[in-house]
C-alpha cells in the first residue's frame, strides 16, 4: 500500500481528526489514540487500530455518528475515507511504515 498520509501532531489535531471535512484523500495518522468516533462526521471512514509498531490490530468501517471501542495494545489509529482500505488491501496483521 502506498498512500499520502497526514500526521495529526497536536492534541487539537487529534481531537478534530476528519471532522468538518466533506471527504478525504489519503490517510490521517493519530498517534497516542486508542479509539475514535464519527459524531458530527459527514461521511463514513475506515479505521485501522494499530499497536506501538504500527501493526494493524483491527480494521473497521464507521458510519457517521458511531464510535469504536479501544483495543488492547492499541496505540495509534489510521483514518481514511470508507473504501480506501479495501482499495489499498489493508488488513489486520499488516505492518505500516511512515516515510517523511
C-alpha positions as CSV (number, residue, x, y, z in Angstrom):
1,X,0.0,0.0,0.0
2,X,1.2,3.5,-0.8
3,X,-0.9,6.4,0.2
4,X,-0.3,10.0,1.2
5,X,-0.6,10.4,5.0
6,X,-1.1,13.4,7.2
7,X,0.0,13.0,10.8
8,X,-2.1,14.8,13.5
9,X,0.8,16.1,15.7
10,X,-1.1,18.0,18.4
11,X,-3.9,17.1,20.8
12,X,-6.1,19.6,19.0
13,X,-5.4,18.0,15.6
14,X,-6.0,14.5,17.0
15,X,-9.3,15.6,18.7
16,X,-10.5,17.2,15.4
17,X,-9.5,14.3,13.1
18,X,-11.5,14.4,9.9
19,X,-14.4,16.5,11.4
20,X,-15.6,19.3,9.3
21,X,-14.4,17.8,6.0
22,X,-16.7,16.5,3.3
23,X,-14.3,13.8,2.1
24,X,-10.6,12.9,2.4
25,X,-7.9,11.6,0.0
26,X,-5.1,9.7,1.7
27,X,-4.9,8.7,5.4
28,X,-4.8,10.6,8.7
29,X,-2.5,9.1,11.4
30,X,-3.4,9.7,15.0
31,X,-0.6,8.6,17.4
32,X,-1.4,8.2,21.1
33,X,-5.0,7.4,20.2
34,X,-6.8,4.2,21.0
35,X,-10.4,4.9,19.8
36,X,-12.2,7.3,17.5
37,X,-15.8,8.4,16.9
38,X,-17.7,9.8,13.9
39,X,-20.0,12.1,15.8
40,X,-20.7,15.1,13.5
41,X,-18.9,13.4,10.6
42,X,-20.4,13.9,7.0
43,X,-19.0,10.6,5.6
44,X,-18.1,7.1,6.7
45,X,-14.5,6.3,7.5
46,X,-12.2,3.2,7.5
47,X,-10.4,2.9,10.8
48,X,-7.2,0.8,11.5
49,X,-6.3,0.4,15.1
50,X,-2.6,-0.2,15.4
51,X,-0.1,-1.2,18.1
52,X,3.1,0.7,19.0
53,X,4.9,-0.7,16.0
54,X,2.1,0.4,13.6
55,X,1.0,-3.2,13.1
56,X,-2.7,-3.2,12.3
57,X,-4.7,-5.0,15.1
58,X,-8.2,-4.4,13.8
59,X,-9.8,-2.7,10.8
60,X,-13.4,-1.4,10.8
61,X,-15.7,1.0,9.0
62,X,-17.6,3.6,10.9
63,X,-20.7,5.3,9.6
64,X,-21.4,8.8,10.8
65,X,-22.5,9.1,14.5
66,X,-20.7,5.9,15.6
67,X,-17.7,5.0,17.7
68,X,-15.3,2.2,18.1
69,X,-14.1,0.8,21.4
70,X,-10.4,0.9,22.3
71,X,-8.5,-2.3,21.5
72,X,-6.0,-3.9,23.8
73,X,-2.4,-2.9,22.8
74,X,-3.8,0.0,20.6
75,X,-1.5,3.0,20.4
76,X,-2.4,4.6,17.0
77,X,-5.3,5.0,14.7
78,X,-5.3,5.4,10.9
79,X,-8.4,7.0,9.4
80,X,-9.3,7.2,5.7
81,X,-12.5,7.7,3.7
82,X,-14.6,4.5,3.7
83,X,-13.5,2.1,0.9
84,X,-9.9,3.2,0.9
85,X,-8.5,0.3,2.9
86,X,-10.2,-2.2,0.6
87,X,-8.6,-0.4,-2.4
88,X,-5.2,-0.5,-0.7
89,X,-5.6,-4.1,0.5
90,X,-5.0,-3.0,4.2
91,X,-5.9,-5.7,6.7
92,X,-5.2,-6.8,10.3
93,X,-1.7,-8.1,10.6
94,X,-0.2,-5.6,8.1
95,X,2.7,-3.5,9.4
96,X,2.7,0.1,8.3
97,X,5.6,2.4,7.7
98,X,5.5,6.2,7.6
99,X,8.0,7.9,5.4
100,X,8.7,11.6,5.6
